[in-house]
Amino acid sequence: MFKAVSRNSTFQLRSFSSAIPKGNKGRSYLAASVLSAIGLGYLSWQYSSNKGPKALNPEKYIPFDLVQKERISPDAYRLRISIKQEFGKSYPIPSCLYIKDDTIQVMRPYTPINPNPHKDGYIDFVVKRYENGSVSRTLSGFEPKVDQVHIRGPMKEEYEYRENSLAEIGMIAGGTGISPMYQIIRHVLENPNDKDTRIWLIYGNKTFEDILLKSELDELQKKHGDRLKIKYVLEQPPADWKDVGYVTKEMIEDFMSKDRNTRRKIFVCGPDVMLRSVSGERARDYSQGKLSGMLAELGLSSEEVWKFQ
């Protein structure tokens, strides 16, 4: 048990209004005071330990601080959310995070564009504002150091990339469908143990201003020109633009390896109309569904194609 303070002590413990009573009552009072102090100390420690960035959790939504916001196109933003830094913890590639509009309880999946948020201590998202998009409207209106973003994840895809598992990675993206592609590209090219995987990307948009992450993609292509090949396709291009219109079967065939035994995976992400043309949409139960469109016509199997949500 706690030992009572001696009368010869060089200091006296006092309550807010009176001295400690003498005798057994005094001992009880002192014990209660010490226990109270310990309890307050624990609560103070617990409070301070809970301050600062929180860790991602795939089981529940957690509010995270928005710390940066950058406009990267007329209607798209790069958002940076602060999370707890967890060194040595790998991040599943590919995977998404669910973001919830807490005011109307609607959620949407978003893919971080940085390959390992655990290591970085932040999540970078690309958000394109759609007038009929409840979550995108909310996120694009948020302000750094004012608003919080409710996130659950990471949510793993049924497919997870393993280093050196593929000789060829093909990508066909439209609009914000570039996010999971950019995450995979960086994950592969920045891995010193994954040196031989070749990547190609066909990226469709309406106008030049709509091309998201173009400077970052161009820099990666410049640095890894022997492994990364990119084609930008525009519906309404500048006068001197080469690839006009929509993604075609000929474009895909030109990029694909002619060796049918190549270990490859073709990733597709974009608007529904593009998915219908290129690969077919996912099934209603969100499974991959039947492979159709250009990729089926080119003789690819369903095991060689992955459709993102």
Secondary structure, DSSP 8 states (H G I E B T S, - for coil): ------TT-SS--B-SSSB--SHHHHHHHHHHHHHHHHHHHHHHHHHHHH-S-----SSS-EEEEEEEEEEEETTEEEEEEE----TT----SSEEEEEEETTTTEEEEE--SSS-HHHHTEEEEEEE--TT-HHHHHHHH--TTT-EEEEEEEEE-S----TTS-SEEEEEEEGGGHHHHHHHHHHHHT-TT--S-EEEEEEEESSGGG-TTHHHHHHHHHHTTTTEEEEEEESS--TT-SSBSS--HHHHHHHS-S-TT--EEEEEES-HHHHHHHT----TTSS-----HHHHHTT--GGGEEE--
